[in-house]
Amino acid sequence: MNNKKTALITGANKGIGLETARQLGKKDITVLVGARDAEKGKRAADKLRGEGIDAHAIVLDVSDPESIQKAAAQVEKDFGRLDILVNNAGVMADDKGKKVSEQSLAMWRETFDTNVFGLIATTNAFLPLLRKSAAGRIVNLSSILGSTGFHAKPGSPIYESKDTPAYNVSKAAVNAYTVQLAHDLKDTKIKVNAAHPGWVKTDMGGPGAMMELEDGAKTSVALATAGPDGPSGTFEHMGKPLPW
Ligand SMILES: NC(=O)c1ccc[n+]([C@@H]2O[C@H](COP(=O)([O-])OP(=O)(O)OC[C@H]3O[C@@H](n4cnc5c(N)ncnc54)[C@H](OP(=O)(O)O)[C@@H]3O)[C@@H](O)[C@H]2O)c1
């Protein structure tokens, strides 16, 4: 076992996940580029290695329990522990032309399978390896759209943003899970937080988003590298708390 930290980022073949891997890699952390598509993961890891980063592709489909188990077994074999888990993979599958009451149950299930159950299954599988770290960190990618407080408050920045209800509620579940897990882990060296990256220019965020990728990864990277006095059980953006 070496002393260099190892971080696994799910959904790291593109977007905020890839940029998070890049920024963690530039901090001399070994990065495991999680991707459900082996070829896409390899291309992303090759790109980061070309930038001088110690990056390795790992196949991980968070909605496939077998894939998660295989990935955890591989990390255990190759590294013996995990220091950072960034649960970044996510989907926005809502039919934006429909109202909340008109969205299909199949779409709610698809959304929760990845954004919630996939995130929990991945966390459960990697927790034994995170417990072996001197300072385990878990970052759950949430969204301001998961803020139930803002959704319930007329005039809040997202009050009118109700066209992706399954996504919004899935991220509210991620927030609630983060609080539950932080309590479970409060007497360990592991810290777990929910991150809102900002509205970022990615395939999900779209070209009209306000933030560039470089800034969009900063909240995840800060929480992933927080020191022993860092937060646990919070929901934040760029170091500032958001309402649950
Ligand atoms: N962009 C924003 O403005 C914004 C705002 C708030 C929160 N977020 C959150 O930030 C995270 C990253 O978003 P992004 O904007 O970078 O999105 P993105 O560009 O669409 O990337 C999403 C990533 O998740 C992967 N993914 C989806 N389902 C997966 C599965 N079952 N197993 C493994 N990987 C899977 C995708 O893989 P494929 O390439 O194979 O599809 C892709 O690598 C998400 O959790 C998102 O909800 C984004």
The ligand as an SDF file (V2000), in Angstrom:
LIG
                    3D

 48 52  0  0  0  0  0  0  0  0999 V2000
  -24.2260   20.5010  -14.9880 N   0  0  0  0  0  0  0  0  0  0  0  0
  -24.8980   21.0980  -14.0350 C   0  0  0  0  0  0  0  0  0  0  0  0
  -25.2730   22.2800  -14.1830 O   0  0  0  0  0  0  0  0  0  0  0  0
  -25.2090   20.3990  -12.7470 C   0  0  0  0  0  0  0  0  0  0  0  0
  -25.8760   21.1290  -11.7440 C   0  0  0  0  0  0  0  0  0  0  0  0
  -26.1480   20.5140  -10.5260 C   0  0  0  0  0  0  0  0  0  0  0  0
  -25.7540   19.2030  -10.3190 C   0  0  0  0  0  0  0  0  0  0  0  0
  -25.1290   18.4970  -11.3090 N   0  0  0  0  0  0  0  0  0  0  0  0
  -24.7530   17.1130  -11.0170 C   0  0  0  0  0  0  0  0  0  0  0  0
  -23.3810   16.9200  -11.2840 O   0  0  0  0  0  0  0  0  0  0  0  0
  -23.1340   15.5640  -11.7020 C   0  0  0  0  0  0  0  0  0  0  0  0
  -22.3630   15.5790  -13.0120 C   0  0  0  0  0  0  0  0  0  0  0  0
  -23.1770   16.2350  -13.9760 O   0  0  0  0  0  0  0  0  0  0  0  0
  -22.6730   16.7300  -15.4080 P   0  0  0  0  0  0  0  0  0  0  0  0
  -23.3050   18.0430  -15.6410 O   0  0  0  0  0  0  0  0  0  0  0  0
  -21.2130   16.5570  -15.5340 O   0  0  0  0  0  0  0  0  0  0  0  0
  -23.4580   15.6780  -16.3450 O   0  0  0  0  0  0  0  0  0  0  0  0
  -23.0380   14.9210  -17.6920 P   0  0  0  0  0  0  0  0  0  0  0  0
  -22.0900   15.7380  -18.4880 O   0  0  0  0  0  0  0  0  0  0  0  0
  -24.3350   14.5000  -18.2830 O   0  0  0  0  0  0  0  0  0  0  0  0
  -22.2400   13.6490  -17.1310 O   0  0  0  0  0  0  0  0  0  0  0  0
  -22.9120   12.6760  -16.3700 C   0  0  0  0  0  0  0  0  0  0  0  0
  -21.9710   11.5290  -16.1440 C   0  0  0  0  0  0  0  0  0  0  0  0
  -22.6740   10.5240  -15.3980 O   0  0  0  0  0  0  0  0  0  0  0  0
  -22.5000    9.2900  -16.0780 C   0  0  0  0  0  0  0  0  0  0  0  0
  -23.5580    8.3300  -15.7770 N   0  0  0  0  0  0  0  0  0  0  0  0
  -24.8860    8.4070  -15.9870 C   0  0  0  0  0  0  0  0  0  0  0  0
  -25.4880    7.2850  -15.5920 N   0  0  0  0  0  0  0  0  0  0  0  0
  -24.5220    6.4610  -15.1080 C   0  0  0  0  0  0  0  0  0  0  0  0
  -24.4890    5.1660  -14.5720 C   0  0  0  0  0  0  0  0  0  0  0  0
  -25.6100    4.4200  -14.4440 N   0  0  0  0  0  0  0  0  0  0  0  0
  -23.3080    4.6400  -14.1600 N   0  0  0  0  0  0  0  0  0  0  0  0
  -22.1770    5.3620  -14.2900 C   0  0  0  0  0  0  0  0  0  0  0  0
  -22.1090    6.5820  -14.8320 N   0  0  0  0  0  0  0  0  0  0  0  0
  -23.2850    7.1190  -15.2410 C   0  0  0  0  0  0  0  0  0  0  0  0
  -22.4380    9.6610  -17.5490 C   0  0  0  0  0  0  0  0  0  0  0  0
  -21.9250    8.5920  -18.3240 O   0  0  0  0  0  0  0  0  0  0  0  0
  -22.2540    8.4180  -19.8970 P   0  0  0  0  0  0  0  0  0  0  0  0
  -21.3220    9.3430  -20.6230 O   0  0  0  0  0  0  0  0  0  0  0  0
  -21.9900    6.9860  -20.1410 O   0  0  0  0  0  0  0  0  0  0  0  0
  -23.7050    8.8130  -20.0910 O   0  0  0  0  0  0  0  0  0  0  0  0
  -21.5080   10.8510  -17.4530 C   0  0  0  0  0  0  0  0  0  0  0  0
  -20.1760   10.4360  -17.3180 O   0  0  0  0  0  0  0  0  0  0  0  0
  -24.5110   14.9000  -11.7980 C   0  0  0  0  0  0  0  0  0  0  0  0
  -24.7720   14.1640  -10.6270 O   0  0  0  0  0  0  0  0  0  0  0  0
  -25.4570   16.0850  -11.9000 C   0  0  0  0  0  0  0  0  0  0  0  0
  -26.7500   15.7790  -11.4380 O   0  0  0  0  0  0  0  0  0  0  0  0
  -24.8530   19.0710  -12.5090 C   0  0  0  0  0  0  0  0  0  0  0  0
  1  2  1  0
  2  3  2  0
  2  4  1  0
  4  5  1  0
  4 48  2  0
  5  6  2  0
  6  7  1  0
  7  8  2  0
  8  9  1  0
  8 48  1  0
  9 10  1  0
  9 46  1  0
 10 11  1  0
 11 12  1  0
 11 44  1  0
 12 13  1  0
 13 14  1  0
 14 15  2  0
 14 16  1  0
 14 17  1  0
 17 18  1  0
 18 19  2  0
 18 20  1  0
 18 21  1  0
 21 22  1  0
 22 23  1  0
 23 24  1  0
 23 42  1  0
 24 25  1  0
 25 26  1  0
 25 36  1  0
 26 27  1  0
 26 35  1  0
 27 28  2  0
 28 29  1  0
 29 30  1  0
 29 35  2  0
 30 31  1  0
 30 32  2  0
 32 33  1  0
 33 34  2  0
 34 35  1  0
 36 37  1  0
 36 42  1  0
 37 38  1  0
 38 39  2  0
 38 40  1  0
 38 41  1  0
 42 43  1  0
 44 45  1  0
 44 46  1  0
 46 47  1  0
M  CHG  2   8   1  16  -1
M  END
$$$$
